[in-house]
Amino acid sequence: MEINFKLKEFTNFLQEELAISPAEVAVVIERRQSISDPLPMLLWQYGLVSIEQLQRIFDWLDNQPVCNVLV
């Protein structure tokens, strides 16, 4: 339950702050091979975020309570 809530918060941030579409987020989540695959890095590897946006993601994650499911 907590994992789903954290993932929802993260996807809301991506959509609202970085204008990443729900479809793009879904593709990255579906294609990750393991729950431990870091979503921010996958977003960058798929070309969905720039280095600057990746830094914003890490800054956002740093300000969240434990979010190790996402990183």
mmJSON file of the N, C-alpha and C atoms, coordinates in Angstrom:
{"data_MODEL":{"atom_site":{
"group_PDB":["ATOM","ATOM","ATOM","ATOM","ATOM","ATOM","ATOM","ATOM","ATOM","ATOM","ATOM","ATOM","ATOM","ATOM","ATOM","ATOM","ATOM","ATOM","ATOM","ATOM","ATOM","ATOM","ATOM","ATOM","ATOM","ATOM","ATOM","ATOM","ATOM","ATOM","ATOM","ATOM","ATOM","ATOM","ATOM","ATOM","ATOM","ATOM","ATOM","ATOM","ATOM","ATOM","ATOM","ATOM","ATOM","ATOM","ATOM","ATOM","ATOM","ATOM","ATOM","ATOM","ATOM","ATOM","ATOM","ATOM","ATOM","ATOM","ATOM","ATOM","ATOM","ATOM","ATOM","ATOM","ATOM","ATOM","ATOM","ATOM","ATOM","ATOM","ATOM","ATOM","ATOM","ATOM","ATOM","ATOM","ATOM","ATOM","ATOM","ATOM","ATOM","ATOM","ATOM","ATOM","ATOM","ATOM","ATOM","ATOM","ATOM","ATOM","ATOM","ATOM","ATOM","ATOM","ATOM","ATOM","ATOM","ATOM","ATOM","ATOM","ATOM","ATOM","ATOM","ATOM","ATOM","ATOM","ATOM","ATOM","ATOM","ATOM","ATOM","ATOM","ATOM","ATOM","ATOM","ATOM","ATOM","ATOM","ATOM","ATOM","ATOM","ATOM","ATOM","ATOM","ATOM","ATOM","ATOM","ATOM","ATOM","ATOM","ATOM","ATOM","ATOM","ATOM","ATOM","ATOM","ATOM","ATOM","ATOM","ATOM","ATOM","ATOM","ATOM","ATOM","ATOM","ATOM","ATOM","ATOM","ATOM","ATOM","ATOM","ATOM","ATOM","ATOM","ATOM","ATOM","ATOM","ATOM","ATOM","ATOM","ATOM","ATOM","ATOM","ATOM","ATOM","ATOM","ATOM","ATOM","ATOM","ATOM","ATOM","ATOM","ATOM","ATOM","ATOM","ATOM","ATOM","ATOM","ATOM","ATOM","ATOM","ATOM","ATOM","ATOM","ATOM","ATOM","ATOM","ATOM","ATOM","ATOM","ATOM","ATOM","ATOM","ATOM","ATOM","ATOM","ATOM","ATOM","ATOM","ATOM","ATOM","ATOM","ATOM","ATOM","ATOM","ATOM","ATOM","ATOM","ATOM","ATOM","ATOM","ATOM","ATOM"],
"id":[1,2,3,4,5,6,7,8,9,10,11,12,13,14,15,16,17,18,19,20,21,22,23,24,25,26,27,28,29,30,31,32,33,34,35,36,37,38,39,40,41,42,43,44,45,46,47,48,49,50,51,52,53,54,55,56,57,58,59,60,61,62,63,64,65,66,67,68,69,70,71,72,73,74,75,76,77,78,79,80,81,82,83,84,85,86,87,88,89,90,91,92,93,94,95,96,97,98,99,100,101,102,103,104,105,106,107,108,109,110,111,112,113,114,115,116,117,118,119,120,121,122,123,124,125,126,127,128,129,130,131,132,133,134,135,136,137,138,139,140,141,142,143,144,145,146,147,148,149,150,151,152,153,154,155,156,157,158,159,160,161,162,163,164,165,166,167,168,169,170,171,172,173,174,175,176,177,178,179,180,181,182,183,184,185,186,187,188,189,190,191,192,193,194,195,196,197,198,199,200,201,202,203,204,205,206,207,208,209,210,211,212,213],
"type_symbol":["N","C","C","N","C","C","N","C","C","N","C","C","N","C","C","N","C","C","N","C","C","N","C","C","N","C","C","N","C","C","N","C","C","N","C","C","N","C","C","N","C","C","N","C","C","N","C","C","N","C","C","N","C","C","N","C","C","N","C","C","N","C","C","N","C","C","N","C","C","N","C","C","N","C","C","N","C","C","N","C","C","N","C","C","N","C","C","N","C","C","N","C","C","N","C","C","N","C","C","N","C","C","N","C","C","N","C","C","N","C","C","N","C","C","N","C","C","N","C","C","N","C","C","N","C","C","N","C","C","N","C","C","N","C","C","N","C","C","N","C","C","N","C","C","N","C","C","N","C","C","N","C","C","N","C","C","N","C","C","N","C","C","N","C","C","N","C","C","N","C","C","N","C","C","N","C","C","N","C","C","N","C","C","N","C","C","N","C","C","N","C","C","N","C","C","N","C","C","N","C","C","N","C","C","N","C","C","N","C","C","N","C","C"],
"label_atom_id":["N","CA","C","N","CA","C","N","CA","C","N","CA","C","N","CA","C","N","CA","C","N","CA","C","N","CA","C","N","CA","C","N","CA","C","N","CA","C","N","CA","C","N","CA","C","N","CA","C","N","CA","C","N","CA","C","N","CA","C","N","CA","C","N","CA","C","N","CA","C","N","CA","C","N","CA","C","N","CA","C","N","CA","C","N","CA","C","N","CA","C","N","CA","C","N","CA","C","N","CA","C","N","CA","C","N","CA","C","N","CA","C","N","CA","C","N","CA","C","N","CA","C","N","CA","C","N","CA","C","N","CA","C","N","CA","C","N","CA","C","N","CA","C","N","CA","C","N","CA","C","N","CA","C","N","CA","C","N","CA","C","N","CA","C","N","CA","C","N","CA","C","N","CA","C","N","CA","C","N","CA","C","N","CA","C","N","CA","C","N","CA","C","N","CA","C","N","CA","C","N","CA","C","N","CA","C","N","CA","C","N","CA","C","N","CA","C","N","CA","C","N","CA","C","N","CA","C","N","CA","C","N","CA","C","N","CA","C","N","CA","C","N","CA","C","N","CA","C"],
"label_alt_id":[null,null,null,null,null,null,null,null,null,null,null,null,null,null,null,null,null,null,null,null,null,null,null,null,null,null,null,null,null,null,null,null,null,null,null,null,null,null,null,null,null,null,null,null,null,null,null,null,null,null,null,null,null,null,null,null,null,null,null,null,null,null,null,null,null,null,null,null,null,null,null,null,null,null,null,null,null,null,null,null,null,null,null,null,null,null,null,null,null,null,null,null,null,null,null,null,null,null,null,null,null,null,null,null,null,null,null,null,null,null,null,null,null,null,null,null,null,null,null,null,null,null,null,null,null,null,null,null,null,null,null,null,null,null,null,null,null,null,null,null,null,null,null,null,null,null,null,null,null,null,null,null,null,null,null,null,null,null,null,null,null,null,null,null,null,null,null,null,null,null,null,null,null,null,null,null,null,null,null,null,null,null,null,null,null,null,null,null,null,null,null,null,null,null,null,null,null,null,null,null,null,null,null,null,null,null,null,null,null,null,null,null,null],
"label_comp_id":["MET","MET","MET","GLU","GLU","GLU","ILE","ILE","ILE","ASN","ASN","ASN","PHE","PHE","PHE","LYS","LYS","LYS","LEU","LEU","LEU","LYS","LYS","LYS","GLU","GLU","GLU","PHE","PHE","PHE","THR","THR","THR","ASN","ASN","ASN","PHE","PHE","PHE","LEU","LEU","LEU","GLN","GLN","GLN","GLU","GLU","GLU","GLU","GLU","GLU","LEU","LEU","LEU","ALA","ALA","ALA","ILE","ILE","ILE","SER","SER","SER","PRO","PRO","PRO","ALA","ALA","ALA","GLU","GLU","GLU","VAL","VAL","VAL","ALA","ALA","ALA","VAL","VAL","VAL","VAL","VAL","VAL","ILE","ILE","ILE","GLU","GLU","GLU","ARG","ARG","ARG","ARG","ARG","ARG","GLN","GLN","GLN","SER","SER","SER","ILE","ILE","ILE","SER","SER","SER","ASP","ASP","ASP","PRO","PRO","PRO","LEU","LEU","LEU","PRO","PRO","PRO","MET","MET","MET","LEU","LEU","LEU","LEU","LEU","LEU","TRP","TRP","TRP","GLN","GLN","GLN","TYR","TYR","TYR","GLY","GLY","GLY","LEU","LEU","LEU","VAL","VAL","VAL","SER","SER","SER","ILE","ILE","ILE","GLU","GLU","GLU","GLN","GLN","GLN","LEU","LEU","LEU","GLN","GLN","GLN","ARG","ARG","ARG","ILE","ILE","ILE","PHE","PHE","PHE","ASP","ASP","ASP","TRP","TRP","TRP","LEU","LEU","LEU","ASP","ASP","ASP","ASN","ASN","ASN","GLN","GLN","GLN","PRO","PRO","PRO","VAL","VAL","VAL","CYS","CYS","CYS","ASN","ASN","ASN","VAL","VAL","VAL","LEU","LEU","LEU","VAL","VAL","VAL"],
"label_asym_id":["A","A","A","A","A","A","A","A","A","A","A","A","A","A","A","A","A","A","A","A","A","A","A","A","A","A","A","A","A","A","A","A","A","A","A","A","A","A","A","A","A","A","A","A","A","A","A","A","A","A","A","A","A","A","A","A","A","A","A","A","A","A","A","A","A","A","A","A","A","A","A","A","A","A","A","A","A","A","A","A","A","A","A","A","A","A","A","A","A","A","A","A","A","A","A","A","A","A","A","A","A","A","A","A","A","A","A","A","A","A","A","A","A","A","A","A","A","A","A","A","A","A","A","A","A","A","A","A","A","A","A","A","A","A","A","A","A","A","A","A","A","A","A","A","A","A","A","A","A","A","A","A","A","A","A","A","A","A","A","A","A","A","A","A","A","A","A","A","A","A","A","A","A","A","A","A","A","A","A","A","A","A","A","A","A","A","A","A","A","A","A","A","A","A","A","A","A","A","A","A","A","A","A","A","A","A","A","A","A","A","A","A","A"],
"label_entity_id":["1","1","1","1","1","1","1","1","1","1","1","1","1","1","1","1","1","1","1","1","1","1","1","1","1","1","1","1","1","1","1","1","1","1","1","1","1","1","1","1","1","1","1","1","1","1","1","1","1","1","1","1","1","1","1","1","1","1","1","1","1","1","1","1","1","1","1","1","1","1","1","1","1","1","1","1","1","1","1","1","1","1","1","1","1","1","1","1","1","1","1","1","1","1","1","1","1","1","1","1","1","1","1","1","1","1","1","1","1","1","1","1","1","1","1","1","1","1","1","1","1","1","1","1","1","1","1","1","1","1","1","1","1","1","1","1","1","1","1","1","1","1","1","1","1","1","1","1","1","1","1","1","1","1","1","1","1","1","1","1","1","1","1","1","1","1","1","1","1","1","1","1","1","1","1","1","1","1","1","1","1","1","1","1","1","1","1","1","1","1","1","1","1","1","1","1","1","1","1","1","1","1","1","1","1","1","1","1","1","1","1","1","1"],
"label_seq_id":[1,1,1,2,2,2,3,3,3,4,4,4,5,5,5,6,6,6,7,7,7,8,8,8,9,9,9,10,10,10,11,11,11,12,12,12,13,13,13,14,14,14,15,15,15,16,16,16,17,17,17,18,18,18,19,19,19,20,20,20,21,21,21,22,22,22,23,23,23,24,24,24,25,25,25,26,26,26,27,27,27,28,28,28,29,29,29,30,30,30,31,31,31,32,32,32,33,33,33,34,34,34,35,35,35,36,36,36,37,37,37,38,38,38,39,39,39,40,40,40,41,41,41,42,42,42,43,43,43,44,44,44,45,45,45,46,46,46,47,47,47,48,48,48,49,49,49,50,50,50,51,51,51,52,52,52,53,53,53,54,54,54,55,55,55,56,56,56,57,57,57,58,58,58,59,59,59,60,60,60,61,61,61,62,62,62,63,63,63,64,64,64,65,65,65,66,66,66,67,67,67,68,68,68,69,69,69,70,70,70,71,71,71],
"pdbx_PDB_ins_code":[null,null,null,null,null,null,null,null,null,null,null,null,null,null,null,null,null,null,null,null,null,null,null,null,null,null,null,null,null,null,null,null,null,null,null,null,null,null,null,null,null,null,null,null,null,null,null,null,null,null,null,null,null,null,null,null,null,null,null,null,null,null,null,null,null,null,null,null,null,null,null,null,null,null,null,null,null,null,null,null,null,null,null,null,null,null,null,null,null,null,null,null,null,null,null,null,null,null,null,null,null,null,null,null,null,null,null,null,null,null,null,null,null,null,null,null,null,null,null,null,null,null,null,null,null,null,null,null,null,null,null,null,null,null,null,null,null,null,null,null,null,null,null,null,null,null,null,null,null,null,null,null,null,null,null,null,null,null,null,null,null,null,null,null,null,null,null,null,null,null,null,null,null,null,null,null,null,null,null,null,null,null,null,null,null,null,null,null,null,null,null,null,null,null,null,null,null,null,null,null,null,null,null,null,null,null,null,null,null,null,null,null,null],
"Cartn_x":[0.826,0.0,0.871,1.863,2.761,3.506,3.91,4.627,3.743,2.496,1.578,1.359,1.258,1.072,2.288,3.484,4.717,4.836,4.501,4.566,3.574,2.389,1.375,1.859,2.453,3.011,4.083,4.936,6.023,5.475,4.515,3.957,3.207,2.555,1.914,2.947,4.07,5.147,5.63,5.88,6.366,5.379,4.11,3.094,2.865,2.786,2.461,3.653,4.809,5.981,6.849,6.889,7.779,7.03,5.707,4.852,5.14,5.399,5.58,4.206,3.813,2.46,2.293,1.063,0.807,1.238,1.08,1.483,2.991,3.763,5.228,5.65,5.033,5.344,4.998,3.86,3.426,4.404,4.922,5.885,7.124,7.632,8.843,8.572,7.434,7.103,6.942,6.295,6.084,7.383,8.3,9.532,10.633,10.471,11.547,11.523,12.699,12.825,12.71,12.937,12.904,12.368,11.755,11.262,12.41,13.625,14.776,15.381,14.899,15.391,14.983,15.926,15.633,14.836,13.604,12.751,13.352,13.973,14.547,15.576,16.418,17.434,16.806,15.773,15.082,14.416,13.822,13.225,14.279,15.462,16.552,17.06,17.247,17.741,16.788,15.491,14.507,14.343,15.083,15.022,13.784,13.138,11.915,12.178,13.375,13.762,15.186,15.438,16.786,17.6,18.871,19.732,19.2,18.757,18.223,16.962,16.102,14.892,15.239,16.24,16.69,17.155,17.863,18.305,17.108,16.092,14.868,14.191,14.203,13.617,14.38,15.707,16.501,16.313,16.209,15.947,14.602,13.591,12.265,12.322,12.987,13.095,13.837,14.872,15.624,14.749,13.702,12.821,11.615,11.572,10.466,10.905,9.92,10.256,10.716,11.356,11.993,11.257,11.988,11.422,12.309,12.919,13.887,13.269,11.968,11.317,11.526,11.696,11.756,13.165,14.122,15.479,16.364],
"Cartn_y":[-1.188,0.0,1.254,1.294,2.448,2.657,1.57,1.665,2.314,1.895,2.481,3.959,4.352,5.757,6.571,6.073,6.778,6.886,5.819,5.832,6.843,6.915,7.874,9.306,9.571,10.903,11.255,10.298,10.514,10.782,9.979,10.189,11.515,11.916,13.239,14.338,14.22,15.204,15.249,14.093,14.046,14.707,14.444,14.986,16.476,16.896,18.286,19.223,18.794,19.674,19.558,18.375,18.164,17.886,17.884,17.696,16.38,15.333,14.004,13.344,12.843,12.3,11.0,10.701,9.425,8.225,8.33,7.23,7.011,8.094,7.966,7.342,7.777,7.205,5.715,5.374,3.973,3.102,3.615,2.846,2.522,3.515,3.301,2.293,2.427,1.499,0.077,-0.069,-1.399,-2.04,-1.228,-1.778,-2.039,-1.534,-1.819,-3.291,-3.845,-5.289,-5.733,-4.811,-5.141,-3.944,-4.196,-3.1,-2.216,-2.756,-1.974,-1.112,-1.247,-0.375,1.063,1.99,3.379,4.122,4.472,5.155,6.453,7.295,8.525,8.253,7.268,6.955,6.367,5.572,5.019,6.127,7.093,8.233,8.948,9.115,9.789,8.92,7.632,6.732,6.651,6.727,6.707,8.076,9.064,10.391,11.191,10.815,11.505,12.706,12.765,13.927,14.335,15.613,16.149,15.983,16.289,16.245,17.21,18.393,19.378,18.842,18.2,17.623,16.463,15.69,14.591,15.138,16.256,16.881,17.346,17.89,18.299,17.091,15.97,14.744,14.331,14.315,13.922,14.902,16.195,17.186,16.916,16.62,16.324,15.079,14.041,12.8,13.016,13.869,14.158,14.791,15.488,16.177,15.344,14.089,13.199,12.255,11.815,10.742,9.527,8.609,7.466,7.045,7.158,6.863,5.881,4.947,4.065,3.144,3.073,2.26,2.889,4.203,4.925,5.155,5.132,5.455,4.258],
"Cartn_z":[0.0,0.0,0.0,0.862,0.938,-0.378,-1.014,-2.285,-3.338,-3.423,-4.399,-4.143,-2.868,-2.525,-2.942,-2.653,-3.029,-4.543,-5.239,-6.695,-7.259,-6.674,-7.123,-6.894,-5.736,-5.461,-6.49,-6.777,-7.728,-9.127,-9.559,-10.898,-10.979,-9.897,-9.873,-10.053,-9.363,-9.51,-10.959,-11.543,-12.925,-13.882,-13.692,-14.588,-14.36,-13.114,-12.807,-12.948,-12.507,-12.491,-13.744,-14.345,-15.487,-16.788,-16.724,-17.911,-18.645,-17.884,-18.466,-18.48,-19.615,-19.762,-18.974,-18.591,-17.916,-18.771,-20.072,-20.961,-20.911,-20.888,-20.821,-19.496,-18.42,-17.108,-17.103,-17.661,-17.697,-18.473,-19.579,-20.38,-19.555,-18.842,-18.043,-16.93,-16.269,-15.185,-15.722,-16.849,-17.435,-17.913,-18.393,-18.976,-17.964,-16.754,-15.799,-15.462,-15.327,-15.165,-13.716,-12.811,-11.393,-10.625,-9.487,-8.655,-8.187,-8.188,-7.736,-8.843,-10.08,-11.155,-10.851,-10.868,-10.487,-11.571,-11.248,-12.218,-12.752,-11.907,-12.467,-13.569,-13.358,-14.366,-15.622,-15.459,-16.626,-17.438,-16.765,-17.469,-18.304,-17.734,-18.445,-19.598,-19.349,-20.396,-21.584,-21.332,-22.419,-23.075,-22.59,-23.194,-22.83,-21.735,-21.327,-20.433,-19.847,-19.043,-19.404,-19.253,-19.473,-18.187,-18.277,-17.081,-16.023,-16.453,-15.516,-14.828,-15.61,-15.026,-14.1,-14.468,-13.615,-12.268,-12.298,-11.046,-10.222,-10.87,-10.157,-9.512,-10.225,-9.666,-8.414,-8.493,-7.327,-6.176,-6.477,-5.432,-4.765,-5.581,-5.041,-4.154,-4.643,-3.87,-2.554,-2.584,-1.36,-0.289,-0.715,0.223,0.643,0.219,0.572,1.686,2.492,3.434,2.627,3.228,2.57,1.299,0.182,-1.142,-1.883,-1.19,-1.836,-2.88,-2.951,-3.976,-5.348,-5.384,-6.644,-7.149,-6.26,-6.681,-6.751],
"occupancy":[1.0,1.0,1.0,1.0,1.0,1.0,1.0,1.0,1.0,1.0,1.0,1.0,1.0,1.0,1.0,1.0,1.0,1.0,1.0,1.0,1.0,1.0,1.0,1.0,1.0,1.0,1.0,1.0,1.0,1.0,1.0,1.0,1.0,1.0,1.0,1.0,1.0,1.0,1.0,1.0,1.0,1.0,1.0,1.0,1.0,1.0,1.0,1.0,1.0,1.0,1.0,1.0,1.0,1.0,1.0,1.0,1.0,1.0,1.0,1.0,1.0,1.0,1.0,1.0,1.0,1.0,1.0,1.0,1.0,1.0,1.0,1.0,1.0,1.0,1.0,1.0,1.0,1.0,1.0,1.0,1.0,1.0,1.0,1.0,1.0,1.0,1.0,1.0,1.0,1.0,1.0,1.0,1.0,1.0,1.0,1.0,1.0,1.0,1.0,1.0,1.0,1.0,1.0,1.0,1.0,1.0,1.0,1.0,1.0,1.0,1.0,1.0,1.0,1.0,1.0,1.0,1.0,1.0,1.0,1.0,1.0,1.0,1.0,1.0,1.0,1.0,1.0,1.0,1.0,1.0,1.0,1.0,1.0,1.0,1.0,1.0,1.0,1.0,1.0,1.0,1.0,1.0,1.0,1.0,1.0,1.0,1.0,1.0,1.0,1.0,1.0,1.0,1.0,1.0,1.0,1.0,1.0,1.0,1.0,1.0,1.0,1.0,1.0,1.0,1.0,1.0,1.0,1.0,1.0,1.0,1.0,1.0,1.0,1.0,1.0,1.0,1.0,1.0,1.0,1.0,1.0,1.0,1.0,1.0,1.0,1.0,1.0,1.0,1.0,1.0,1.0,1.0,1.0,1.0,1.0,1.0,1.0,1.0,1.0,1.0,1.0,1.0,1.0,1.0,1.0,1.0,1.0,1.0,1.0,1.0,1.0,1.0,1.0],
"B_iso_or_equiv":[0.0,0.0,0.0,0.0,0.0,0.0,0.0,0.0,0.0,0.0,0.0,0.0,0.0,0.0,0.0,0.0,0.0,0.0,0.0,0.0,0.0,0.0,0.0,0.0,0.0,0.0,0.0,0.0,0.0,0.0,0.0,0.0,0.0,0.0,0.0,0.0,0.0,0.0,0.0,0.0,0.0,0.0,0.0,0.0,0.0,0.0,0.0,0.0,0.0,0.0,0.0,0.0,0.0,0.0,0.0,0.0,0.0,0.0,0.0,0.0,0.0,0.0,0.0,0.0,0.0,0.0,0.0,0.0,0.0,0.0,0.0,0.0,0.0,0.0,0.0,0.0,0.0,0.0,0.0,0.0,0.0,0.0,0.0,0.0,0.0,0.0,0.0,0.0,0.0,0.0,0.0,0.0,0.0,0.0,0.0,0.0,0.0,0.0,0.0,0.0,0.0,0.0,0.0,0.0,0.0,0.0,0.0,0.0,0.0,0.0,0.0,0.0,0.0,0.0,0.0,0.0,0.0,0.0,0.0,0.0,0.0,0.0,0.0,0.0,0.0,0.0,0.0,0.0,0.0,0.0,0.0,0.0,0.0,0.0,0.0,0.0,0.0,0.0,0.0,0.0,0.0,0.0,0.0,0.0,0.0,0.0,0.0,0.0,0.0,0.0,0.0,0.0,0.0,0.0,0.0,0.0,0.0,0.0,0.0,0.0,0.0,0.0,0.0,0.0,0.0,0.0,0.0,0.0,0.0,0.0,0.0,0.0,0.0,0.0,0.0,0.0,0.0,0.0,0.0,0.0,0.0,0.0,0.0,0.0,0.0,0.0,0.0,0.0,0.0,0.0,0.0,0.0,0.0,0.0,0.0,0.0,0.0,0.0,0.0,0.0,0.0,0.0,0.0,0.0,0.0,0.0,0.0,0.0,0.0,0.0,0.0,0.0,0.0],
"pdbx_formal_charge":[null,null,null,null,null,null,null,null,null,null,null,null,null,null,null,null,null,null,null,null,null,null,null,null,null,null,null,null,null,null,null,null,null,null,null,null,null,null,null,null,null,null,null,null,null,null,null,null,null,null,null,null,null,null,null,null,null,null,null,null,null,null,null,null,null,null,null,null,null,null,null,null,null,null,null,null,null,null,null,null,null,null,null,null,null,null,null,null,null,null,null,null,null,null,null,null,null,null,null,null,null,null,null,null,null,null,null,null,null,null,null,null,null,null,null,null,null,null,null,null,null,null,null,null,null,null,null,null,null,null,null,null,null,null,null,null,null,null,null,null,null,null,null,null,null,null,null,null,null,null,null,null,null,null,null,null,null,null,null,null,null,null,null,null,null,null,null,null,null,null,null,null,null,null,null,null,null,null,null,null,null,null,null,null,null,null,null,null,null,null,null,null,null,null,null,null,null,null,null,null,null,null,null,null,null,null,null,null,null,null,null,null,null],
"auth_seq_id":[1,1,1,2,2,2,3,3,3,4,4,4,5,5,5,6,6,6,7,7,7,8,8,8,9,9,9,10,10,10,11,11,11,12,12,12,13,13,13,14,14,14,15,15,15,16,16,16,17,17,17,18,18,18,19,19,19,20,20,20,21,21,21,22,22,22,23,23,23,24,24,24,25,25,25,26,26,26,27,27,27,28,28,28,29,29,29,30,30,30,31,31,31,32,32,32,33,33,33,34,34,34,35,35,35,36,36,36,37,37,37,38,38,38,39,39,39,40,40,40,41,41,41,42,42,42,43,43,43,44,44,44,45,45,45,46,46,46,47,47,47,48,48,48,49,49,49,50,50,50,51,51,51,52,52,52,53,53,53,54,54,54,55,55,55,56,56,56,57,57,57,58,58,58,59,59,59,60,60,60,61,61,61,62,62,62,63,63,63,64,64,64,65,65,65,66,66,66,67,67,67,68,68,68,69,69,69,70,70,70,71,71,71],
"auth_comp_id":["MET","MET","MET","GLU","GLU","GLU","ILE","ILE","ILE","ASN","ASN","ASN","PHE","PHE","PHE","LYS","LYS","LYS","LEU","LEU","LEU","LYS","LYS","LYS","GLU","GLU","GLU","PHE","PHE","PHE","THR","THR","THR","ASN","ASN","ASN","PHE","PHE","PHE","LEU","LEU","LEU","GLN","GLN","GLN","GLU","GLU","GLU","GLU","GLU","GLU","LEU","LEU","LEU","ALA","ALA","ALA","ILE","ILE","ILE","SER","SER","SER","PRO","PRO","PRO","ALA","ALA","ALA","GLU","GLU","GLU","VAL","VAL","VAL","ALA","ALA","ALA","VAL","VAL","VAL","VAL","VAL","VAL","ILE","ILE","ILE","GLU","GLU","GLU","ARG","ARG","ARG","ARG","ARG","ARG","GLN","GLN","GLN","SER","SER","SER","ILE","ILE","ILE","SER","SER","SER","ASP","ASP","ASP","PRO","PRO","PRO","LEU","LEU","LEU","PRO","PRO","PRO","MET","MET","MET","LEU","LEU","LEU","LEU","LEU","LEU","TRP","TRP","TRP","GLN","GLN","GLN","TYR","TYR","TYR","GLY","GLY","GLY","LEU","LEU","LEU","VAL","VAL","VAL","SER","SER","SER","ILE","ILE","ILE","GLU","GLU","GLU","GLN","GLN","GLN","LEU","LEU","LEU","GLN","GLN","GLN","ARG","ARG","ARG","ILE","ILE","ILE","PHE","PHE","PHE","ASP","ASP","ASP","TRP","TRP","TRP","LEU","LEU","LEU","ASP","ASP","ASP","ASN","ASN","ASN","GLN","GLN","GLN","PRO","PRO","PRO","VAL","VAL","VAL","CYS","CYS","CYS","ASN","ASN","ASN","VAL","VAL","VAL","LEU","LEU","LEU","VAL","VAL","VAL"],
"auth_asym_id":["A","A","A","A","A","A","A","A","A","A","A","A","A","A","A","A","A","A","A","A","A","A","A","A","A","A","A","A","A","A","A","A","A","A","A","A","A","A","A","A","A","A","A","A","A","A","A","A","A","A","A","A","A","A","A","A","A","A","A","A","A","A","A","A","A","A","A","A","A","A","A","A","A","A","A","A","A","A","A","A","A","A","A","A","A","A","A","A","A","A","A","A","A","A","A","A","A","A","A","A","A","A","A","A","A","A","A","A","A","A","A","A","A","A","A","A","A","A","A","A","A","A","A","A","A","A","A","A","A","A","A","A","A","A","A","A","A","A","A","A","A","A","A","A","A","A","A","A","A","A","A","A","A","A","A","A","A","A","A","A","A","A","A","A","A","A","A","A","A","A","A","A","A","A","A","A","A","A","A","A","A","A","A","A","A","A","A","A","A","A","A","A","A","A","A","A","A","A","A","A","A","A","A","A","A","A","A","A","A","A","A","A","A"],
"auth_atom_id":["N","CA","C","N","CA","C","N","CA","C","N","CA","C","N","CA","C","N","CA","C","N","CA","C","N","CA","C","N","CA","C","N","CA","C","N","CA","C","N","CA","C","N","CA","C","N","CA","C","N","CA","C","N","CA","C","N","CA","C","N","CA","C","N","CA","C","N","CA","C","N","CA","C","N","CA","C","N","CA","C","N","CA","C","N","CA","C","N","CA","C","N","CA","C","N","CA","C","N","CA","C","N","CA","C","N","CA","C","N","CA","C","N","CA","C","N","CA","C","N","CA","C","N","CA","C","N","CA","C","N","CA","C","N","CA","C","N","CA","C","N","CA","C","N","CA","C","N","CA","C","N","CA","C","N","CA","C","N","CA","C","N","CA","C","N","CA","C","N","CA","C","N","CA","C","N","CA","C","N","CA","C","N","CA","C","N","CA","C","N","CA","C","N","CA","C","N","CA","C","N","CA","C","N","CA","C","N","CA","C","N","CA","C","N","CA","C","N","CA","C","N","CA","C","N","CA","C","N","CA","C","N","CA","C","N","CA","C","N","CA","C","N","CA","C","N","CA","C"],
"pdbx_PDB_model_num":[1,1,1,1,1,1,1,1,1,1,1,1,1,1,1,1,1,1,1,1,1,1,1,1,1,1,1,1,1,1,1,1,1,1,1,1,1,1,1,1,1,1,1,1,1,1,1,1,1,1,1,1,1,1,1,1,1,1,1,1,1,1,1,1,1,1,1,1,1,1,1,1,1,1,1,1,1,1,1,1,1,1,1,1,1,1,1,1,1,1,1,1,1,1,1,1,1,1,1,1,1,1,1,1,1,1,1,1,1,1,1,1,1,1,1,1,1,1,1,1,1,1,1,1,1,1,1,1,1,1,1,1,1,1,1,1,1,1,1,1,1,1,1,1,1,1,1,1,1,1,1,1,1,1,1,1,1,1,1,1,1,1,1,1,1,1,1,1,1,1,1,1,1,1,1,1,1,1,1,1,1,1,1,1,1,1,1,1,1,1,1,1,1,1,1,1,1,1,1,1,1,1,1,1,1,1,1,1,1,1,1,1,1]
}}}
